[in-house]
């Protein structure tokens, strides 16, 4: 993608970005109950391990939607990488700073990163962050993340498999809005954004909380195509 094309994609992302204050307030209220409801994150840990091992020691890694910092920011720091985490929820970030004091955390919407304010990265973790966006915004977000990755960089991405767009669901006593794709369409969207898929898995997951239904999680191991 040329620089002009990338800028148009960023502009489109900015224009489609809605007010997500309600999402932030929901996760402020949820806090550490999120980790209690999702205690066994084998798929996420495996994808995080792939990302950590795919990068040179001391790589700079962006953790998008870092939440409480567990397990991903902690896992990447323990592997010797420099982690920059971003999240919409100040409550989540407060927990993350306590769990992973070695990392750098910022209160930011994903769209805020389109101007490159945090620099570029060797790797990106985006676990269940893009599902919080309306579907029309997701391709723009992926192209933006592609632009933030250095050539040859790696990204670990996860979504929940679901054919929904900006759909309101009850979640741990709050309401959030989510989007999803069936796996073939997710592969197409990711490839169109300039990523090569080098690995994937689709484990079934049953949260401990009865307020959250079982789901199929989609994990993609990605490389930035030239």
N, C-alpha and C positions, 0 to 999 in steps of 0.2 A: 504494500500500500504506500502511495506517495505521501509526502508531508501534507500536501493540500487535502488529499483524501482523508488522512487521519484527522486533520483539523475539522473537516466537515462532520466526521463521525463523532468527534468530541462535542461539537456544537449540537448535533442531534441528540446526543446523550443528555446534554444540559437542558435542552428544550423539553425532552420527554420526562425528565425527573420530577416526580410529584413531591408534595410535602409528606415527609416520612416521620413527622414528629410523633404520630400515634404509635408507630413501630418502636421508636426509642422509648417512649413512656411504658409500653408493655414490657420491654426487656429490663428497664429500670426496676419495674415491680417484680419481675420474675427472679432476677438476681441469681444466687447460687442454687435455687431450686432447679435451674436448668441442668446443672451437672448431676443433681440427685435423680432427675427424671431420665437422664441419658447416661447412666454410669458406665456402660460397657461399649466402648467406641472402637471395636477391633478394626473395622473398615477404615476409619479415620486414622487410627494409629499406623496401619499398614501403608496407607497412602502418604502419611507424614514421614514414615521411615524411608519410603522410596525417594521423596523429595530431598530429605536430609542427605541421603547417600548419593544422590545424583549430582550434588553440588560440591565444588571445591571447599575445603575447610575455610571457615571465616567468611562465607558468602553472606551477602545482604539479602534478607528474605522479607517480603511483605506478607503479613497475615491479615487477610481481608475478613472483616467481621469476626475479630479475634475472640469476642465474648469474654469469658472469665480467664482466658489464657491457658486453659486446660482442655485438651491435652497438647494442642499443637504448638503454641508459643513455647511452652515448657520443653517439649520434645525437641524443637529446633535449636533452642538455646543450649540444651544439654548435648546436642550434637556438634556444638562449636560454632554455630552461625549467629550473625547479628540480626536480630529480629525487630521489625517495625510493625506494630499492630495498630489497626484502625477499627473503630466501631462507632455506631450511632448512639450507644447507650453509655452515659457517664457512670451509671451504676455498675455495669459490666466492666468498664475500664478500671474502676476502683478495685474490683476484685482481681483483675488481671495484674495490676501493678503490685498487689500483694503476693500473688502466686508466682510471678515472674519478674522480680525487680531488676533483673539484668537487661530486660528488653525495653524498648522505647514505644510508648503508646500515645495515640492521638485520637481525639474526638473528631470524627469526620464522617460525612456521607461518602460513599464510593464515588459519586460524581464530583466531589471536591478534588479528587486526585487528578482530574483531567488536565490540569495545568502543570503537572509535574512537580508540584511543590515539595514532595518528599523524595524526589530524585528517581533514579532507576534502580532496578533490582536484578539479582542473579536468579532469584526464585520467587514464586508467589504461591501461597496457600489460600484457597478460596473454598472453605468447607461450609456448605449450606448458607452462604451469604447471598448468592445471586438469586436464590429462590424467593428472597424478600422483595424482588423487583417485579414490576409489571413486565410481561413478555416482550413488548416492543422495545423496552430499554435494555434487555439482556444482550442482544448482539452488539449494541454500542458499548456496553460495559466490557464485554469480552475483547473488543477491538482496542479499547483503552488499555486494558491490562496487557494485551499483546504489546502495545507501544511502550509500556513501562518496563517490560522485560528486556534485558540485554540480549544480543544475538546469542543463540544457543541456550537461552535460559529455559528453566523448567517450571511448570505449574501443576499443582495438584488441585483438582476441581471436584466438588461433589454437589449433587442435587438429589432431590427425592423424585422418583419416577411417578409422574402424574400429569395428566392432560388438563391442566388448569391455568387460568390467567388471572392474577390479582384477585384471588378467591379468599374471602374472609373465613377463618377457621377459629374455633375456640382452642386456646393453647395455654395450659397451666393457669387457668383462672382468668386469662386475658383473651383479647382478640388480636390476631395478626393477619396480614394479607400475604398470600403466597402464590407463586407461579411454578410451573413445572413442565417438563417435556417427557414424552415417551423416548426410549433410549435411541432409536434410530434418528429421530429429529434432533435430539441433543447432539449426537455425533455430527450431523450436518451443520448445525449452528456453530459448533466449536471449530470445525474445519474451515468454514467460511470466514471465521475471524482470524485465520492464519496460523492455527495450531496443528501440529501433527500429534495424533493419538498414538502413544507408544505402549499403553497398557490400560486395562479397565477391569472393574469388578462390580458386581451388583448384589451385595448381600441383603437378605431380609433382616429387618430390625424391629424388635418389639420393645418400646420404651417401658420402663417400670410404671409410669403414671398411666392410669386408666383414662386420663383426660386427653391422651395423645394416642391415636390409632397406630397399629403396626404399619410399616412402610417398606418399600424397596428403595434402597439407597444406591445411587449411581456414582461411582468413583472413576475419574478419568485421569491418567497420567499423561501430561502434555509436554511437548517441546515447542518452543517458538520456531516456526518455519522462517527461513531467511526472508 
